[in-house]
Amino acid sequence: MSTATPDDPRAPIDPADVVARLAPPGRWTIDWTAQTGSTNADLAARAESGRVGQGQVLVTEEQTAGRGRAGRDWHCPPGAGLMFSVALDLPAVPMDRRGWVGAVLGLSIVAGLRRSAAVDATLKWPNDVLIGGAKCAGILGEVAGGLLIVGSGINVSLTRQELPRADATSLTLSGGVADRATLLAAILDELAQWCDRWTAAAGDVDVAGIRPAYLSVCSTVGAQVRVLLPTEHWVFGEAVDVDAGGALTVREASGARRSFTVGDVVHVRTSPTG
């Protein structure tokens, strides 16, 4: 199988190339497919039937039924994105703390982008990766068969015309290096370290350093925001924290603080980091 080059950044990813770039080569098992509906759905189905275990990674060139939060569709041209999901078996992390898995992958993506793609990225609560304030990736996590399944779709070489929305971007448009095998290996290396810390801390995101790290790269915190609730009601205020439960805390103009575990967030004025 060929792998991407500067002349052809959309050449298929070679799983062996990814493995060769990993710091601990035995930590992850890489499966590759040219096309699938959803890598998350595929790994979840395998987990439910006991056919997947810790460290299984599924990467594809094209998703035909990619899912975003709230069931939204997500799609990009073949080879233009990095689309992958990971199965994690973390029994030491209690069920009520596993909601942070998306943030853990988010931290890994931000570090991976900085390390291998030479771009500065931030996180937008609850599950987006931003570059220059524009969305570059989304993250989706779920539980299946006792495993955590978490995945991401990262816009790598998409052109402006190929992007699904005006407030989105890609690594290429942001001036980043678009080598997908290198990027995936960097993300998985970071993810391994965060999972080890999370496990050692028995799921405590403060002890593991996950929440402090998240707050340091979350461009939602410190921004004026509008939060659209499932009831179609808007809440306005300044995002001031993400608590240990993963809820966003917003301080309204009256000074009252409200916490949200779900909702669509719009940055009205972003913080200096985002």
C-alpha positions in Angstrom: 0.0 0.0 0.0 1.2 3.5 -0.8 1.4 6.3 1.7 0.9 10.0 1.4 3.6 12.2 0.0 3.8 16.0 -0.5 2.8 15.4 -4.1 -0.2 13.2 -3.1 -1.3 13.9 0.4 -4.5 11.9 -0.2 -2.7 8.6 -0.9 -4.1 5.8 1.3 -2.6 5.5 4.8 -0.4 2.5 5.3 -1.1 0.9 8.7 2.5 -0.4 8.9 3.8 3.2 8.4 1.7 4.4 11.3 3.0 1.5 13.6 6.6 2.3 12.6 6.1 5.9 13.8 4.6 5.0 17.2 6.8 5.5 20.3 5.5 2.3 22.0 4.9 0.1 18.9 3.0 -2.6 20.7 0.4 -0.4 22.3 -2.0 -0.1 19.4 -3.3 -2.4 16.7 -4.1 -0.5 13.4 -6.9 -1.7 11.1 -7.4 0.1 7.8 -10.4 0.1 5.4 -10.9 2.1 2.2 -14.5 3.0 3.1 -17.0 2.4 5.8 -20.1 3.9 7.2 -18.7 5.0 10.5 -15.5 3.9 12.3 -17.2 4.4 15.7 -20.2 2.3 14.7 -17.9 -0.4 13.4 -15.8 -0.7 16.5 -19.0 -0.4 18.7 -20.5 -3.3 16.9 -17.3 -5.4 17.3 -17.2 -4.5 21.0 -20.8 -5.6 21.5 -20.0 -9.0 20.0 -16.7 -9.4 21.8 -14.6 -9.1 18.7 -12.5 -6.1 19.7 -10.3 -5.3 22.6 -8.1 -2.7 24.2 -6.0 -0.7 21.7 -7.8 -1.5 18.5 -7.7 1.4 16.1 -9.8 1.6 13.0 -8.9 4.2 10.3 -10.6 4.7 7.0 -10.2 6.8 3.9 -13.9 7.6 3.6 -16.9 7.5 5.8 -20.3 7.4 4.2 -22.3 7.7 7.4 -20.0 9.6 9.7 -21.7 10.8 12.9 -21.2 14.0 14.8 -22.8 15.0 18.1 -26.6 14.8 18.3 -26.6 12.4 15.3 -25.4 14.9 12.8 -23.9 13.6 9.6 -20.3 14.2 8.8 -18.5 13.5 5.5 -15.4 14.5 3.6 -13.8 13.4 0.3 -11.7 10.2 0.3 -8.2 10.7 1.6 -8.9 14.3 2.6 -9.4 13.7 6.3 -8.0 11.6 9.1 -11.0 9.5 10.2 -10.4 7.0 13.0 -11.8 5.4 16.2 -10.1 3.8 19.1 -11.3 1.1 21.5 -10.2 1.6 25.1 -10.6 -0.8 28.0 -10.1 1.3 31.2 -11.7 -0.7 34.0 -10.0 1.6 36.6 -12.0 4.6 35.4 -15.5 4.5 37.0 -18.4 4.7 34.7 -19.4 8.2 36.0 -16.0 9.6 35.0 -15.8 8.2 31.5 -17.6 11.1 30.0 -14.2 12.8 29.8 -13.0 10.4 27.1 -13.8 12.9 24.4 -11.7 15.6 26.2 -8.8 13.1 26.6 -8.8 12.4 22.8 -9.2 16.2 22.3 -6.0 16.9 24.3 -4.2 14.2 22.3 -5.3 15.7 19.0 -4.2 19.2 20.1 -0.8 18.0 21.1 -0.5 15.8 18.0 -1.3 18.7 15.8 1.2 20.9 17.5 3.9 18.2 17.4 3.5 16.8 13.9 1.5 19.4 11.9 3.0 22.6 13.2 -0.3 24.2 13.9 -1.7 25.7 17.1 -5.1 24.2 18.0 -7.6 24.7 20.8 -10.6 22.9 22.1 -14.2 24.2 22.1 -16.6 22.7 24.6 -17.7 20.0 24.4 -16.2 18.2 21.4 -14.6 20.4 18.7 -11.0 21.1 17.8 -10.4 24.6 16.5 -7.6 26.2 14.5 -7.7 30.0 14.4 -11.2 29.8 15.8 -12.5 27.6 13.0 -13.6 24.0 13.3 -11.0 21.5 12.1 -12.2 18.3 13.9 -15.0 16.8 15.8 -14.9 14.1 18.5 -17.5 11.4 19.4 -17.3 9.0 22.3 -19.6 6.2 23.4 -19.7 3.0 25.5 -20.1 -0.4 23.9 -19.5 -3.9 25.2 -17.9 -2.4 28.3 -15.3 -0.6 26.2 -15.0 3.1 25.5 -15.2 3.9 21.8 -13.9 7.3 20.8 -13.3 8.7 17.4 -12.5 11.8 15.4 -12.7 13.2 11.9 -10.0 15.7 11.2 -10.0 18.0 8.2 -6.6 17.5 6.6 -6.3 18.5 3.0 -9.8 19.8 2.3 -10.1 22.9 0.1 -12.3 25.8 0.9 -14.9 24.5 -1.6 -14.9 21.0 0.0 -15.6 22.2 3.5 -19.2 21.7 4.6 -19.5 25.0 6.4 -18.0 28.5 6.3 -16.7 28.4 9.9 -14.6 25.3 9.2 -11.0 24.9 8.2 -8.4 22.2 7.4 -4.7 21.7 8.1 -3.8 22.7 4.6 -5.8 25.9 4.8 -4.2 26.6 8.1 -0.7 26.2 6.7 -0.1 22.9 8.6 1.8 19.8 7.5 -0.7 17.3 6.1 0.9 13.9 6.7 -1.9 11.7 8.1 0.2 8.7 9.1 2.6 11.0 11.2 -0.4 12.8 12.7 -2.2 9.6 13.7 0.9 8.2 15.3 1.5 11.4 17.3 -2.2 11.4 18.5 -2.0 7.8 19.6 1.3 8.4 21.4 -0.3 11.3 23.3 -3.5 9.3 23.9 -1.5 6.4 25.5 0.1 8.8 28.0 -3.2 10.4 29.0 -4.9 7.0 29.4 -2.1 5.8 31.6 -2.4 8.9 33.8 -6.2 8.6 33.9 -6.0 5.0 34.9 -3.4 5.6 37.6 -5.7 8.4 39.0 -8.7 6.0 39.1 -10.5 8.3 36.8 -9.9 11.5 38.8 -9.4 14.1 36.0 -7.8 16.6 38.4 -5.3 14.2 39.8 -4.5 12.9 36.3 -3.9 16.5 35.1 -6.6 16.1 32.5 -8.9 18.9 33.6 -6.1 21.5 34.1 -4.7 20.6 30.7 -8.1 20.9 29.2 -8.8 24.3 30.7 -5.4 25.5 29.5 -6.3 24.8 25.8 -10.1 25.4 25.9 -11.0 28.5 24.1 -14.5 28.4 25.3 -13.5 29.2 28.9 -13.1 33.0 29.1 -15.3 33.6 26.1 -18.6 35.3 25.9 -21.0 32.5 24.7 -24.5 31.7 23.7 -25.6 28.2 24.8 -28.5 26.7 22.9 -30.2 24.2 25.1 -32.2 21.1 23.9 -35.4 23.1 24.8 -34.4 25.6 22.0 -33.7 28.2 24.7 -30.6 30.4 24.6 -28.5 31.3 27.6 -26.0 34.1 27.3 -22.9 34.8 29.5 -19.2 34.2 30.1 -18.0 30.7 30.2 -15.9 30.5 33.3 -15.2 26.8 34.0 -15.6 23.2 33.1 -16.1 21.3 36.3 -14.9 17.8 37.3 -18.1 16.4 35.9 -17.4 17.9 32.5 -20.2 20.5 32.8 -19.7 24.0 31.4 -20.2 26.8 33.9 -21.6 30.1 32.5 -21.8 33.3 34.4 -24.8 35.3 33.3 -24.9 39.1 33.3 -26.8 39.0 36.6 -23.9 37.2 38.1 -25.8 34.0 38.4 -23.9 30.8 37.5 -25.4 28.0 35.5 -23.9 24.6 34.6 -24.7 22.7 31.4 -23.9 19.1 30.5 -25.4 19.5 27.0 -25.9 22.3 24.6 -24.6 23.9 21.4 -22.1 26.7 22.2 -21.5 29.8 20.0 -18.4 31.9 20.9 -19.5 35.5 20.7 -16.1 36.7 21.7 -13.3 34.2 22.0 -10.5 34.3 24.6 -7.0 35.2 23.5 -6.1 31.5 23.1 -8.8 30.8 20.7 
